């Protein structure tokens, strides 16, 4: 049986890999688009798992408090702001990507229909939408790199455990309050 920590780690690395590959691959366009669909599916899965409170996927508490007391507010705030920024910019990148392509063609929804002249023309996104898409894609990578450096500097033990596939040690309530 897989531990919840493993499920979250798997989701994390699938998302990181999907975003990274989509950023690297522009051609063939279909591969870039399908990687984008995968990222959208992973974001939707994470949101659904959080809303359903699936084991290991509870929605993040964005408050920097524990038991009503602040716990290293700057440290906690920076980490949570980075994660929120990564998720929002990834969602905006994926959303603008969905608006830029002819999804019916990629999802096979136009097959069997007689294409009109309008449908036969290549789907062209406005240039401003492409610029917004690229801006948020670059922002995701910048925030992800900052997240990686932050975790290595501020949460080194946690990062090493995650990379080795180990669960975090159980902490007592008193240790949790102390930070």
SULKANOR-V839194 format. One record per helix or strand. SS is the DSSP state (2 for helix, 1 for strand). FROM is the first residue (numbers start at 1). LEN is the number of residues. If there is no record, write none. Layout:
ss;from;len
SS;FROM;LEN
SS;FROM;LEN
This chain:
ss;from;len
2;4;21
2;29;23
1;65;2
1;69;2
2;73;28
2;103;4
2;117;4
2;127;28
2;156;9
2;173;6
